[in-house]
């Protein structure tokens, strides 16, 4: 994928080293920025009130007078470091929100005009032995969302475009702040789905995601975000009814994470494939389809571990990606990358399907946590040959089934999981002891009173298998009922 273009909500992007560079979002926050630029600050009153120094007053007056791009460039070429020091000084000394908004917007604008100007803040702060983003970090705790939005954008630019990389302490603080903001907004939507219609909320989430997208361009930052369970926070956003633009930006963040093989190898534990498969199946916008397909391709191409490639491939097959690809092949797309990704994924998954064993199919289905009555569950041959394999990797598959019995609300999934527990016990001689050790027996018995008849029936059969030794006799009795 060479270029990721955005809708009117987020402007356009270009790429740098194969990863996207993001422009200013064109939403209500940008509209506020236009109003802020037109605001005239009475710097004379601040000087008279001894809130700013004479030197800062002279510099900001000269900067304010340079309204054209050429005039502003001339000032910054001559007095760039002085301007940077003045912006920091004014921002820290003045509390009036309208003025702070103006300062932050001016800084963001000059960085957008020329990313090399990040060095002005590096040079200015290095002389004080302080990181260039420290002053802006303090703005993240303000109550004014526009101030927070602009400060976050500036921090991301300084951290990504400048020569200096964030220290572990600063990086963890900023990325944790981003995670917290996403969690808070996601929680609000989960509590009240109608809150999503709030333009303020959606614009703010898009703003936070834009900052994160920029940060995830840098390998060091990607690793740090993933290690603090960042992928889970992104998946939580996608699980809400968040609309296609936030859906797109969030998936871009996941896509960026997949550029680091060491991250992709660990992504198997989170398995984002089912969630992304749902998005692909429902996508109404080409850019959403494009970024999901690009993410799927990276999940296959980027891992160091062949087992990771196999597991993600199986997950895609189980989530019926091949069927989605067939549908997409009949559509018209403006981006050639989409067609290339469709062809690549179709060929790869088609080859995997030919080599797919029944246990691979079963394992993939369980790990997806989307159980259905596929033929493998009812196959006597399958359970006879593979029941002991549920003991592998410290009973990994059994533990997943246990979690489903504890947390899942879907009747079909509960019924299938309960059925599989019974078949495991029936075919593995020591199965009853394992089931009791893992605490599964009690969970199955609780389902005897489930309101759904399918769940209740399969729970009853599973309990009988736990209690009875003559399986063949039991089978005949059940069939005769």
C-alpha positions in Angstrom: 0.0 0.0 0.0 1.7 3.2 -1.2 -0.8 5.9 -0.3 -3.6 5.9 2.3 -6.1 8.6 1.3 -8.7 9.8 3.8 -12.1 11.2 3.5 -13.0 14.8 4.2 -12.9 13.9 7.8 -9.1 13.5 8.0 -7.6 15.2 5.0 -5.0 13.3 2.9 -1.9 11.4 3.6 1.4 10.7 1.9 3.9 8.1 2.8 7.4 8.1 4.2 9.4 4.8 4.2 6.2 3.0 3.3 4.2 4.4 6.3 1.7 7.2 6.2 2.2 10.9 7.2 -1.1 12.5 8.3 -2.4 16.0 7.6 -4.7 18.2 9.7 -8.2 16.7 10.1 -11.0 18.7 8.4 -13.6 18.5 11.1 -15.0 20.8 13.8 -11.6 20.9 15.4 -10.2 22.4 12.3 -13.0 24.8 12.1 -12.1 25.9 15.6 -8.5 26.3 14.5 -9.6 28.7 11.7 -11.4 30.8 14.4 -8.4 30.8 16.6 -6.1 32.0 13.9 -8.3 35.0 13.3 -8.3 35.9 16.9 -6.1 38.9 17.8 -4.4 38.6 21.2 -3.7 41.8 23.1 -0.1 41.1 23.9 0.3 44.7 25.2 -2.0 44.0 28.1 0.1 41.0 29.1 3.2 43.1 28.9 1.7 45.8 31.0 0.5 43.3 33.5 4.1 41.9 33.7 2.8 38.5 32.7 5.3 38.3 29.8 8.8 39.7 29.3 9.8 42.5 26.9 11.8 40.2 24.7 8.9 37.7 24.3 6.5 40.6 23.6 8.7 41.9 20.8 9.1 38.4 19.2 5.4 37.5 19.3 4.5 40.9 18.0 6.8 40.4 15.0 5.5 36.8 14.5 1.9 38.0 14.6 2.6 40.7 12.1 3.8 38.0 9.5 0.5 36.9 8.3 1.6 35.5 4.9 3.6 32.2 4.5 6.6 34.1 3.1 6.7 36.7 5.9 6.4 34.0 8.5 9.2 32.0 6.9 11.4 35.0 6.9 10.8 35.6 10.7 11.4 31.9 11.5 14.5 31.7 9.3 16.0 34.7 11.2 14.7 34.1 14.7 13.4 30.6 14.8 14.9 29.5 18.1 13.8 32.7 19.8 10.3 32.1 18.5 10.3 28.6 19.9 11.5 29.8 23.3 8.9 32.5 23.3 6.0 30.1 22.5 7.0 27.8 25.3 7.4 30.8 27.7 4.0 32.2 26.8 2.3 28.9 27.0 3.6 28.2 30.5 2.9 31.7 31.9 -0.5 32.4 30.5 -3.6 30.5 31.7 -6.3 32.2 29.5 -7.7 29.4 27.3 -8.2 31.5 24.2 -4.6 32.7 24.3 -3.2 29.2 24.9 -5.3 28.0 22.0 -3.8 30.6 19.8 -0.2 29.7 20.8 -0.7 26.0 20.2 -2.3 26.6 16.9 0.5 28.8 15.8 3.1 26.1 16.8 1.1 23.4 15.0 0.8 25.5 11.9 4.5 26.3 11.7 5.4 22.6 12.1 2.9 21.6 9.4 4.4 24.1 7.0 7.9 22.6 7.5 8.6 19.5 9.6 12.2 20.5 9.9 11.1 23.2 12.3 10.9 20.6 15.0 14.6 21.2 15.4 13.9 24.8 16.6 12.2 23.3 19.7 15.0 20.7 20.0 17.7 23.3 20.0 15.8 25.6 22.2 15.1 23.0 24.9 18.5 21.2 24.6 20.2 24.3 25.9 18.0 23.9 28.9 18.5 20.2 29.0 14.8 19.5 28.6 13.0 17.5 26.0 11.1 19.6 23.4 7.7 18.1 24.2 7.8 18.5 28.0 5.9 21.9 28.0 3.2 20.5 25.7 2.8 17.4 27.9 1.4 19.6 30.6 -1.3 20.8 28.2 -2.8 17.3 28.0 -4.4 17.7 31.4 -6.4 20.8 30.5 -10.2 20.7 30.4 -10.4 22.4 27.0 -10.5 19.6 24.3 -9.2 21.9 21.6 -6.1 22.6 23.7 -5.6 18.9 24.4 -6.1 18.1 20.7 -3.5 20.7 19.5 -1.0 19.7 22.3 -1.3 16.0 21.4 -0.7 16.8 17.7 2.4 18.8 18.5 3.8 16.2 20.8 3.5 13.5 18.1 5.2 15.8 15.5 8.1 16.6 17.8 8.5 13.0 18.8 8.3 11.7 15.2 9.7 14.4 13.0 12.5 15.6 15.2 15.9 13.9 15.6 15.4 13.2 19.3 13.4 10.2 20.3 11.2 10.1 23.4 12.7 8.6 26.5 11.0 5.5 27.9 9.4 7.6 30.7 8.0 10.3 28.4 6.9 7.7 25.8 5.1 5.6 28.3 3.4 8.6 29.7 2.2 9.8 26.3 1.1 6.4 25.0 -0.7 5.6 28.3 -2.4 8.9 28.0 -3.6 8.0 24.5 -4.8 4.6 25.7 -6.7 6.2 28.6 -8.4 8.7 26.2 -9.5 5.9 23.9 -10.7 3.8 26.8 -12.7 6.7 28.3 -14.4 7.5 25.0 -15.1 3.8 24.2 -16.6 3.4 27.6 -18.9 6.4 27.0 -20.1 4.9 23.7 -20.6 1.4 25.3 -22.7 2.9 28.1 -24.7 5.0 25.6 -24.4 4.1 21.9 -26.4 7.2 21.0 -23.5 9.3 22.4 -21.6 8.5 19.2 -23.7 10.9 17.3 -21.9 13.7 19.2 -19.7 15.5 16.7 -17.5 16.6 19.6 -16.9 13.0 20.7 -16.2 11.6 17.2 -13.9 14.4 16.3 -11.9 14.0 19.6 -11.5 10.3 19.0 -10.3 10.9 15.5 -7.9 13.4 16.8 -6.4 11.0 19.3 -6.2 8.3 16.7 -4.4 10.6 14.3 -1.7 11.3 16.9 -1.4 7.6 17.5 -1.1 6.9 13.8 1.8 9.3 13.6 3.5 7.7 16.6 3.2 4.2 15.3 5.3 5.1 12.2 8.3 4.8 14.5 9.4 1.2 15.3 10.5 2.1 18.9 7.1 3.6 19.6 5.2 0.7 18.0 6.9 -1.8 20.3 6.2 0.3 23.4 2.5 0.7 22.5 2.1 -3.0 21.9 3.9 -4.0 25.1 1.5 -1.9 27.1 -1.4 -3.9 25.7 -2.2 -1.3 23.1 -3.6 -3.7 20.6 -6.4 -4.6 23.1 -7.3 -0.9 23.4 -7.6 -0.6 19.6 -9.7 -3.8 19.4 -12.0 -2.4 22.1 -12.6 0.7 19.9 -13.5 -1.5 16.9 -16.0 -3.5 19.1 -18.1 -0.4 19.5 -20.5 1.1 16.9 -18.0 3.7 16.1 -18.7 4.6 12.4 -16.5 4.0 9.4 -14.0 6.9 9.9 -13.0 5.8 13.4 -13.1 2.2 12.2 -10.7 3.1 9.4 -8.3 5.0 11.6 -8.2 2.3 14.2 -7.5 -0.3 11.6 -4.7 1.8 10.3 -3.2 1.7 13.7 -3.4 -2.1 13.8 -1.9 -2.1 10.2 1.0 0.0 11.4 1.7 -2.4 14.2 2.0 -5.3 11.7 5.1 -3.7 10.2 7.1 -5.1 13.1 7.5 -8.9 12.7 8.2 -9.3 16.4 4.8 -7.7 17.1 3.0 -9.8 14.6 4.3 -13.0 16.1 2.8 -12.0 19.4 -0.5 -10.9 17.9 -1.6 -14.5 17.6 -2.6 -14.4 21.3 -5.0 -11.5 20.6 -6.2 -12.8 17.2 -7.7 -9.7 15.6 -8.7 -11.6 12.5 -12.4 -12.3 13.5 -13.0 -8.7 14.4 -11.4 -7.5 11.2 -13.3 -10.1 9.2 -16.6 -8.7 10.5 -15.5 -5.2 9.4 -14.5 -6.4 6.0 -17.9 -8.1 5.5 -19.7 -4.9 6.4 -17.4 -2.3 4.9 -19.3 0.2 2.8 -16.2 2.4 2.1 -13.3 1.3 -0.2 -10.7 2.7 2.1 -11.9 0.5 5.0 -11.8 -2.6 2.7 -8.3 -1.6 1.5 -6.8 -1.2 5.0 -8.3 -4.5 6.3 -7.0 -6.4 3.3 -3.6 -4.7 3.7 -3.6 -5.7 7.4 -4.5 -9.3 6.5 -1.6 -9.4 4.0 0.9 -8.2 6.6 -0.3 -10.8 9.1 0.8 -13.4 6.5 3.9 -11.7 5.1 5.5 -10.1 8.1 5.9 -12.8 10.8 9.2 -14.4 11.5 7.6 -17.6 12.8 6.0 -19.9 10.2 3.6 -21.1 12.9 2.2 -17.6 13.1 1.6 -17.5 9.4 -0.3 -20.8 9.7 -2.4 -19.7 12.6 -3.5 -16.4 11.0 -4.2 -18.2 7.7 -6.4 -20.8 9.5 -8.2 -18.0 11.3 -8.9 -16.2 8.0 -10.2 -19.5 6.5 -12.5 -20.1 9.5 -13.8 -16.6 9.3 -14.8 -17.2 5.7 -12.4 -14.6 4.2 -12.2 -16.6 1.0 -15.9 -16.1 0.5 -15.5 -12.3 1.1 -12.7 -12.2 -1.4 -14.8 -13.9 -4.0 -17.4 -11.2 -3.6 -14.8 -8.4 -3.7 -13.4 -9.8 -6.9 -16.6 -8.8 -8.7 -16.4 -5.2 -7.5 -14.8 -2.2 -9.0 -12.0 -0.5 -7.1 -10.0 2.7 -7.8 -6.9 1.5 -5.9 -4.8 -1.1 -7.7 -3.4 -2.2 -4.3 -6.8 -3.6 -3.4 -6.9 -5.9 -6.4 -3.3 -7.0 -5.7 -4.2 -7.8 -2.1 -7.3 -9.7 -3.1 -5.3 -11.8 -5.5 -2.5 -12.5 -3.0 -4.9 -13.5 -0.2 -7.0 -15.6 -2.5 -4.0 -17.6 -3.7 -2.5 -18.0 -0.3 -5.6 -19.0 1.5 -6.6 -21.3 -1.3 -3.3 -23.2 -1.0 -3.7 -23.4 2.8 -7.2 -24.8 2.4 -5.8 -27.7 0.4 -3.3 -28.6 3.2 -5.8 -28.1 6.0 -6.2 -31.0 8.4 -9.4 -31.6 10.4 -7.6 -30.7 13.6 -6.2 -27.5 12.1 -9.7 -26.6 11.2 -11.0 -27.4 14.7 -8.2 -25.6 16.4 -8.7 -22.5 14.3 -12.4 -22.5 15.1 -11.9 -22.8 18.8 -9.2 -20.1 18.9 -11.6 -17.8 17.0 -14.1 -18.3 19.8 -16.8 -18.5 17.1 -18.0 -22.1 17.4 -20.7 -23.4 15.0 -22.0 -26.8 14.1 -19.3 -27.5 11.5 -18.9 -31.2 10.5 -15.8 -31.7 12.5 -17.7 -31.5 15.8 -20.0 -34.4 15.0 -17.3 -36.6 13.5 -16.7 -39.8 15.4 -13.4 -40.3 13.5 -12.2 -36.8 14.4 -12.7 -37.3 18.2 -11.3 -40.8 18.1 -8.1 -39.6 16.5 -7.7 -36.1 18.0 -9.2 -36.0 21.5 -5.8 -36.3 23.2 -4.6 -33.2 21.2 -6.8 -31.0 23.3 -4.1 -31.6 26.0 -1.4 -29.9 24.0 0.1 -26.6 25.1 -1.1 -27.0 28.7 -4.7 -27.7 27.6 -4.9 -24.5 25.5 -8.0 -25.4 23.6 -9.8 -26.7 26.7 -9.0 -23.5 28.5 -10.5 -21.5 25.6 -13.7 -23.7 25.8 -13.8 -23.1 29.6 -13.6 -19.3 29.0 -16.5 -19.5 26.5 -18.6 -21.5 29.0 -17.9 -18.7 31.6 -18.4 -15.6 29.5 -20.2 -16.3 26.2 -23.9 -15.5 25.8 -24.4 -17.0 22.4 -26.6 -20.2 22.7 -25.0 -22.0 19.7 -21.5 -21.4 20.9 -22.4 -22.6 24.4 -24.1 -25.7 23.0 -21.1 -26.6 20.7 -18.6 -26.0 23.5 -20.5 -28.2 25.9 -20.8 -30.9 23.2 -17.1 -30.8 22.6 -16.4 -31.2 26.3 -18.5 -34.3 26.4 -16.8 -35.8 23.3 -13.4 -35.1 24.9 -14.3 -37.0 28.0 -15.9 -39.8 26.0 -12.8 -40.5 23.9 -9.9 -39.6 26.3 -9.7 -42.1 29.2 -8.4 -39.5 31.7 -10.7 -36.8 30.4 -12.9 -36.7 33.5 -9.9 -35.9 35.8 -8.7 -33.1 33.5 -12.2 -31.6 33.3 -12.5 -31.6 37.1 -9.0 -30.2 37.5 -9.8 -27.3 35.1 -13.1 -26.6 36.8 -15.1 -27.3 33.7 -17.5 -29.9 35.2 -19.2 -27.3 37.4 -19.6 -24.9 34.5 -21.3 -27.6 32.4 -23.6 -28.5 35.3 -24.7 -24.9 35.7 -25.9 -25.0 32.0 -28.4 -27.7 32.9 -30.7 -24.8 33.9 -30.0 -22.6 30.9 -33.1 -21.1 29.2 -32.1 -22.3 25.8 -33.2 -25.9 25.0 -30.2 -26.6 22.8 -27.7 -25.5 25.5 -29.6 -27.4 28.1 -29.8 -30.6 26.0 -26.0 -30.6 25.2 -25.2 -29.9 28.8 -27.3 -32.9 29.9 -25.5 -35.2 27.4 -22.1 -33.9 28.5 -22.9 -34.5 32.2 -24.1 -38.0 31.4 -20.8 -38.6 29.6 -19.0 -37.4 32.7 -20.9 -39.8 34.9 -21.4 -42.9 32.8 -18.7 -45.3 31.7 -20.6 -47.3 29.1 -20.5 -44.8 26.2 -21.8 -47.1 23.6 -24.9 -47.9 25.7 -25.4 -44.2 26.4 -25.2 -43.4 22.7 -27.9 -45.9 21.9 -30.1 -44.7 24.7 -29.9 -41.1 23.5 -30.5 -42.0 19.9 -33.6 -44.0 20.9 -35.2 -41.1 22.8 
